[in-house]
Amino acid sequence: MHIPVLLNEVIENLNIQPNQNFIDCTFGDGGHTMAILKKNKPNGIVVGIDLNIKKFEAKERLILINDNFANLGKIIDQLRSDAKFQSAFWQIKFHGILLDLGFSSRQLEEDERGFSFQKDEFLDMRFNKLDTDLTAEKIINTYPEKELANIFWKYGEEKYSRYIAKIIIQERKKQKIYTTKQLADLIYKISKLKTKNSKFNAKHYIHPATKVFQALRIIVNNELENLKQVLPQAIKILEPKGKICVISFHSLEDRIVKQFFKQESKNCICPSEFPQCICNHKTTLKIITKKIIVPTFEEIKKNPRSRSAKMRVAEKLAF
């Protein structure tokens, strides 16, 4: 069962009022969306966006879109021009936007797309197979050693990136690496050579393949670029005093959100050595979370996957 992360904190920070409208850019299994729909009754709507919406149907106040959230602006424009929706959609204002950048349990456990090293599946890692031909298997079996090392270091922050890349090259000459188990077992063996910590069931143990899998998933799905693209679109769509909540799960995502919020909360973004402002940048956001919001001990105990979640919140300023 999927448990939405930081659910109470999301609801509190969105400050949901009756009849307000929201966008959940990462619908997943719908946990956050359903909680919002309980709060914005009787006439508020939620637009739920995801690359692979399953087991859910649109309802009277729920509009579901199978698409990449990087296309947020286009999605909203298309809804406003779609004959299926009432002309009143032109007048709909959005009071909050949520991005939960983590996985749903279904994505990890049911979809058989090679996201989890706890199952033996083909190394696919695509959120949407129509979106790209690039798979993790293709990267592992065809990319040169230097490029593999760079990917593991840059997108997984893996300190043994060069050594892992070297061993992968050696291994794939003997036998192609097609499955999650093959790759995870190989990295586990490498880690035992590099570290003394080989206790797989130790408390809070993180599997040594975690960072490599993260790096591959980010590259295959262009995750960081998608995040960079959606943030300015979200601000443009939000009503003044509307909130944007972003939940990230690793430092690369959080850094992008932090820098964007910081930039948009300034009147000038010129380099400090410039004698006067020439950028004409205007402040668009007020940062609400001076400190990041993290799960409580109780939440982590109930849902261990929430342990690395960090939420930042900002409010769109009125002009």
C-alpha positions as CSV (number, residue, x, y, z in Angstrom):
1,M,0.0,0.0,0.0
2,H,1.3,3.4,-1.0
3,I,1.5,6.0,1.9
4,P,1.8,9.6,0.7
5,V,4.8,11.3,2.2
6,L,4.4,14.4,4.4
7,L,0.7,14.3,3.8
8,N,-0.3,16.5,6.8
9,E,2.5,19.0,6.1
10,V,1.4,19.3,2.4
11,I,-2.2,19.9,3.3
12,E,-1.2,22.4,6.0
13,N,1.1,24.4,3.7
14,L,-1.2,24.4,0.7
15,N,-3.7,26.1,3.0
16,I,-6.6,24.5,1.1
17,Q,-9.9,26.4,1.2
18,P,-13.3,25.3,-0.1
19,N,-13.7,25.6,-3.9
20,Q,-10.0,26.3,-4.6
21,N,-8.2,24.5,-7.4
22,F,-4.9,22.6,-7.4
23,I,-2.5,20.8,-9.6
24,D,-0.8,17.6,-8.5
25,C,2.1,17.3,-11.0
26,T,3.0,13.8,-9.7
27,F,-0.3,12.0,-9.2
28,G,1.3,8.6,-8.6
29,D,-1.2,6.6,-6.6
30,G,-3.3,9.6,-5.8
31,G,-2.7,9.9,-2.1
32,H,-2.1,13.6,-1.9
33,T,-4.7,14.3,-4.5
34,M,-7.5,12.5,-2.7
35,A,-6.6,14.4,0.5
36,I,-6.8,17.7,-1.4
37,L,-10.2,16.8,-2.9
38,K,-11.6,16.2,0.7
39,K,-10.5,19.7,1.6
40,N,-11.5,21.8,-1.5
41,K,-15.2,20.6,-1.6
42,P,-17.8,21.2,-2.9
43,N,-16.6,22.6,-6.3
44,G,-12.8,22.8,-6.2
45,I,-11.0,20.7,-8.8
46,V,-7.6,18.9,-8.9
47,V,-5.6,18.3,-12.1
48,G,-3.5,15.2,-11.6
49,I,-0.6,14.6,-13.9
50,D,1.6,11.5,-14.3
51,L,3.5,9.7,-17.0
52,N,1.8,6.4,-16.1
53,I,-1.6,6.8,-14.5
54,K,-3.1,3.4,-13.7
55,K,-6.1,2.1,-11.8
56,F,-7.7,5.5,-11.6
57,E,-10.5,7.2,-13.5
58,A,-11.3,10.8,-13.7
59,K,-14.1,12.0,-11.5
60,E,-16.3,15.0,-11.4
61,R,-13.7,17.2,-9.7
62,L,-10.6,15.2,-10.8
63,I,-9.0,15.7,-14.2
64,L,-6.3,13.1,-15.0
65,I,-3.6,13.7,-17.6
66,N,-1.1,11.1,-18.8
67,D,1.9,13.4,-19.6
68,N,5.2,14.7,-18.4
69,F,5.0,17.5,-15.8
70,A,7.7,19.3,-17.8
71,N,4.8,20.1,-20.2
72,L,2.7,21.7,-17.5
73,G,2.0,25.0,-19.4
74,K,1.0,23.1,-22.5
75,I,-1.2,20.8,-20.5
76,I,-3.2,23.6,-18.9
77,D,-3.4,25.5,-22.3
78,Q,-4.8,22.3,-23.9
79,L,-7.4,21.8,-21.1
80,R,-8.6,25.4,-21.6
81,S,-9.1,24.8,-25.3
82,D,-10.6,21.3,-25.0
83,A,-14.3,21.2,-26.1
84,K,-14.9,18.4,-23.5
85,F,-14.5,20.9,-20.7
86,Q,-16.8,23.7,-19.9
87,S,-15.9,27.1,-21.1
88,A,-15.7,28.0,-17.4
89,F,-12.3,26.3,-17.4
90,W,-10.9,29.5,-18.9
91,Q,-11.8,31.2,-15.6
92,I,-10.3,28.5,-13.3
93,K,-7.5,29.8,-11.1
94,F,-5.0,27.6,-9.5
95,H,-4.2,28.2,-5.8
96,G,-1.6,25.5,-5.3
97,I,0.8,23.2,-7.1
98,L,2.4,20.0,-5.7
99,L,5.4,18.1,-6.9
100,D,6.3,14.9,-5.0
101,L,9.4,13.7,-6.8
102,G,9.5,10.3,-5.1
103,F,8.3,6.9,-6.3
104,S,5.0,5.4,-5.5
105,S,5.0,1.8,-4.1
106,R,3.3,0.6,-7.3
107,Q,6.1,2.0,-9.4
108,L,8.7,0.1,-7.4
109,E,6.8,-3.1,-6.8
110,E,4.3,-3.7,-9.6
111,D,5.2,-2.1,-12.8
112,E,8.2,-4.4,-13.6
113,R,10.3,-1.6,-15.1
114,G,13.5,-2.3,-13.3
115,F,13.4,0.4,-10.7
116,S,14.1,-1.9,-7.8
117,F,17.2,-4.0,-7.2
118,Q,15.1,-6.1,-4.8
119,K,13.5,-7.9,-7.8
120,D,15.0,-9.5,-10.8
121,E,13.7,-7.5,-13.8
122,F,14.9,-6.1,-17.1
123,L,17.0,-3.0,-16.7
124,D,14.5,-0.6,-18.3
125,M,13.9,2.3,-15.8
126,R,11.6,4.3,-18.1
127,F,8.7,5.9,-16.5
128,N,7.0,6.0,-19.9
129,K,8.2,3.7,-22.7
130,L,6.7,6.0,-25.3
131,D,8.8,8.9,-24.0
132,T,12.3,7.6,-24.9
133,D,14.1,4.6,-26.4
134,L,16.9,4.9,-23.9
135,T,17.0,2.3,-21.2
136,A,19.3,1.6,-18.3
137,E,20.4,-1.6,-20.0
138,K,21.5,0.3,-23.1
139,I,23.6,2.7,-20.9
140,I,25.2,-0.2,-18.9
141,N,26.1,-2.3,-22.0
142,T,27.1,0.4,-24.5
143,Y,28.4,3.5,-22.8
144,P,32.2,3.9,-22.5
145,E,33.8,3.6,-19.1
146,K,34.5,7.3,-18.6
147,E,30.9,8.3,-19.4
148,L,29.6,5.6,-17.0
149,A,31.8,6.9,-14.3
150,N,30.7,10.4,-14.9
151,I,27.0,9.4,-14.7
152,F,27.5,7.5,-11.5
153,W,29.4,10.4,-9.9
154,K,27.3,13.4,-11.2
155,Y,23.8,11.9,-10.8
156,G,24.3,9.3,-8.1
157,E,27.1,11.0,-6.1
158,E,28.7,7.6,-6.0
159,K,32.3,7.9,-4.5
160,Y,33.4,4.6,-6.2
161,S,32.1,5.7,-9.6
162,R,35.3,5.1,-11.5
163,Y,35.9,1.7,-10.0
164,I,32.3,0.5,-10.5
165,A,32.5,1.7,-14.2
166,K,35.7,-0.2,-14.7
167,I,34.3,-3.4,-13.3
168,I,31.1,-3.1,-15.4
169,I,33.2,-2.8,-18.5
170,Q,35.2,-5.9,-17.6
171,E,32.0,-7.8,-16.7
172,R,30.0,-6.9,-19.9
173,K,32.8,-8.2,-22.1
174,K,32.2,-11.7,-20.6
175,Q,28.4,-11.4,-20.4
176,K,25.9,-8.6,-21.1
177,I,24.2,-7.2,-18.0
178,Y,20.4,-7.3,-18.7
179,T,18.7,-7.5,-15.3
180,T,18.5,-5.5,-12.1
181,K,19.7,-8.5,-10.1
182,Q,22.8,-8.9,-12.3
183,L,23.7,-5.2,-11.8
184,A,22.9,-5.1,-8.1
185,D,24.8,-8.3,-7.3
186,L,27.8,-7.0,-9.2
187,I,27.9,-3.6,-7.4
188,Y,27.3,-5.5,-4.1
189,K,30.5,-7.6,-4.8
190,I,32.4,-4.4,-5.7
191,S,31.3,-2.7,-2.4
192,K,32.6,-5.7,-0.4
193,L,36.0,-5.2,-1.9
194,K,36.0,-1.5,-1.2
195,T,34.4,-1.4,2.3
196,K,34.2,-3.6,5.4
197,N,30.4,-3.0,5.7
198,S,28.8,-6.1,4.2
199,K,26.0,-6.6,6.6
200,F,23.0,-6.5,4.3
201,N,20.4,-6.6,7.1
202,A,22.1,-4.0,9.3
203,K,19.8,-1.3,10.7
204,H,19.3,1.6,8.2
205,Y,21.5,-0.3,5.8
206,I,21.5,1.3,2.3
207,H,22.2,-1.2,-0.5
208,P,25.4,-0.3,-2.3
209,A,23.6,-0.2,-5.7
210,T,21.2,2.5,-4.6
211,K,23.2,5.5,-5.9
212,V,24.0,3.8,-9.3
213,F,20.3,2.9,-9.8
214,Q,19.4,6.5,-8.9
215,A,21.9,7.9,-11.5
216,L,20.6,5.6,-14.2
217,R,17.0,6.5,-13.5
218,I,17.7,10.2,-13.6
219,I,19.5,9.9,-17.0
220,V,16.9,7.6,-18.6
221,N,14.0,9.9,-17.6
222,N,15.8,13.3,-17.9
223,E,14.5,14.0,-14.4
224,L,16.6,17.0,-13.4
225,E,15.9,18.8,-16.6
226,N,12.2,18.1,-16.3
227,L,12.3,19.6,-12.8
228,K,14.1,22.7,-14.1
229,Q,11.5,23.1,-16.8
230,V,8.4,22.8,-14.7
231,L,9.3,25.2,-11.9
232,P,9.0,28.5,-13.9
233,Q,5.9,27.2,-15.6
234,A,4.3,26.4,-12.2
235,I,4.9,30.0,-11.0
236,K,3.4,31.4,-14.2
237,I,0.2,29.3,-13.7
238,L,-0.2,30.0,-10.0
239,E,-2.5,32.7,-8.7
240,P,-1.0,35.4,-6.5
241,K,-0.7,34.1,-3.0
242,G,-0.8,30.5,-4.4
243,K,1.6,28.0,-2.9
244,I,4.1,25.7,-4.6
245,C,5.2,22.6,-2.5
246,V,8.1,20.5,-3.7
247,I,9.1,17.2,-2.0
248,S,12.5,16.0,-3.1
249,F,14.4,12.8,-2.1
250,H,18.0,13.5,-2.9
251,S,20.4,16.5,-2.8
252,L,20.4,17.0,-6.6
253,E,16.7,17.7,-6.7
254,D,16.7,19.7,-3.6
255,R,19.5,21.9,-4.8
256,I,17.6,22.8,-8.0
257,V,14.5,23.7,-6.0
258,K,16.5,25.7,-3.4
259,Q,18.3,27.6,-6.0
260,F,15.1,28.4,-8.0
261,F,13.3,29.6,-5.0
262,K,16.2,31.7,-3.9
263,Q,16.6,33.2,-7.4
264,E,12.8,34.0,-7.7
265,S,12.8,35.6,-4.2
266,K,15.3,38.3,-5.4
267,N,14.8,41.5,-7.3
268,C,18.2,41.2,-9.0
269,I,20.2,38.2,-10.1
270,C,23.1,39.9,-11.7
271,P,26.6,38.8,-10.7
272,S,27.9,40.5,-7.5
273,E,30.7,42.2,-9.4
274,F,28.2,44.1,-11.6
275,P,28.2,47.8,-10.5
276,Q,24.5,48.1,-11.2
277,C,21.5,45.9,-12.1
278,I,20.9,45.1,-15.8
279,C,18.9,41.9,-15.5
280,N,15.5,43.5,-14.9
281,H,14.5,40.5,-12.9
282,K,11.5,40.9,-10.6
283,T,10.8,39.0,-7.4
284,T,8.0,36.4,-8.0
285,L,8.2,34.3,-4.9
286,K,8.3,34.5,-1.1
287,I,10.0,31.6,0.5
288,I,7.7,30.1,3.2
289,T,10.1,27.4,4.5
290,K,13.1,29.0,6.0
291,K,14.1,25.5,7.1
292,I,13.2,22.5,5.0
293,I,10.3,20.3,6.3
294,V,11.2,16.7,7.0
295,P,9.2,13.7,8.2
296,T,8.6,13.2,11.8
297,F,10.1,10.2,13.6
298,E,6.7,8.7,13.8
299,E,6.2,9.0,10.0
300,I,9.6,7.4,9.2
301,K,8.7,4.6,11.6
302,K,5.4,3.9,9.7
303,N,6.9,4.6,6.3
304,P,10.7,4.1,6.1
305,R,10.7,5.3,2.5
306,S,9.9,8.8,3.7
307,R,13.2,9.1,5.6
308,S,15.0,11.2,2.9
309,A,12.1,13.4,2.0
310,K,12.6,17.2,2.1
311,M,9.8,19.7,1.4
312,R,10.2,23.3,0.4
313,V,7.3,25.7,0.0
314,A,7.0,29.1,-1.6
315,E,4.2,31.6,-2.2
316,K,3.6,33.5,-5.4
317,L,3.7,37.3,-4.8
318,A,1.0,39.6,-6.1
319,F,2.2,42.2,-8.6
